[in-house]
């Protein structure tokens, strides 16, 4: 039987569920070794040590984490912030689904913010205003 890749992995640089879990752990507590990361993973998705080491090696090769040797073990920390990873992933989705019209992208952001709650829509407005001021300051 041939193992098929999940259809949810249509984006080329998307991280898997375990990789995202590891990133979460490292954002919460950087400089952990593989065993410590296994210990903080939720029980329902707790991998064995070998799987964790392989996952960390993949993340290291992808440039998502860095490591430093302490004694016999590597200690890992995230090289990419949560916001930066989210921006990368959103960029990939936009690139994959973009129809050439800027309106499609912008209306998607507004719809997502509005679906969360009114406060999120207001936060989006505030972020847009701040970005406008920042860009105007560069033009001066």
N, C-alpha and C positions, 0 to 999 in steps of 0.2 A: 504494500500500500504506500503510495506517495504522500509525503507530508506537504500539505498546501499552506501557503502563506495566507494569513488572515486578510480578508477583504477590507478590514478597517485600516490596514497599513498601505493605503494608496499614496500617501505622501512619502517622498524619498528619505527625508531626514527625521521622520517622526520617531519618537522614543516609544518603546514598549511599556506595558503597564509596570513591570518590575523596574525598568530603568527610571520611570517617573517616580516610583516609590523611593528609590535610592536617592534621587535628586531631592525629594521632599525631606528625607532624613538628613541629608547633608546641608540643606538650607536651614533646618532647625538646629542642627548641632554639627558644625564643621569639625574636621580633623578626627574622624572616626576610622577605625580599621574595619576590615570586612566582617569580623565577628561581632563587633559592636553594632554595626549597621544591621546585621541579621537580628540581633537582640531587640532593636527598636522597631523592626518591621511588625505590622499588625499580624496577629496569629493566623488569620485566614490566608495570608499571602507570604508567610515566612519561608524563604528558600533555605536550602542547605548551604553550608559554607562554600563548597565548590562552585555552586551556581552563583553565589554572591561574588566570588572572586572573578568569575568569567564576566559577569555583568559589569563590574567595576573596570575590568580591563577594556571592555567594549566602550564604556563611557569615556575612559581615558583616551583611547584611540580616536574617538569622535571629538575630543577637545572639550567635553562637557565638565570633566573633573580633572584635577591635578593631584599629585600625590607626593609625599615625602617619606623617606625610609626612617623608621624609628625602631631600632632594635631589629627584630626579624620580620616585622610587618610594615606594610605601607599604611599610611594614614591619608585619607582622601578628603578633599574639600571641593566644593562646586566652583567652577571657573565662570559659569554663566549664571546670572541672576534669574530669578523667577520671571521678572518682567522681560528680560532679554529673550529668554526661551519662549515665552508666550508670543512676543513680537515675531520671532523667527517662524513659529508654527503658524501664526496668523498670516504671515507673508506667504508661506507655502500654500495655504488654503486659497488665499486671494489669487496667487499666480495660477493655481490649478483651475479655479472657477471663474476668473475674471472674464467678463464679456467685452472689455474694451471701454466700458463707460464708467466714469468715476462715480456717478450717481448710485450705481449698484453697490459699490463698496461703502459709501457714506451712509446710505439708507440702511444697510445691514448693521452698522455700528449703532445707529439710532434705535433700530428695532430691538437689538439685543439689550441695550441699556434700558429702554422702556419696558421690556418684558421682565426685567429684574425688579425694578420698582422706580417710583418717582425720584427718589434720592439719587439713584444711579444716573438718571437722565440729567438731573441738575449737576451732578459731578462731571459728566461728559461736557456739559456747557461750560463749566468752570475751567476744565482742562483746555478746551478750545480757546477760551479767552486768554488763558496764561500763555499758550503757544503763540497766539497772535501777538501778544505784547513782547514775547521773546524775539520773535522774528522781526518785529518793527524796530526793536533795539539794535539788531544786527545791521539793519539798513541804514541807520544813522551814522 
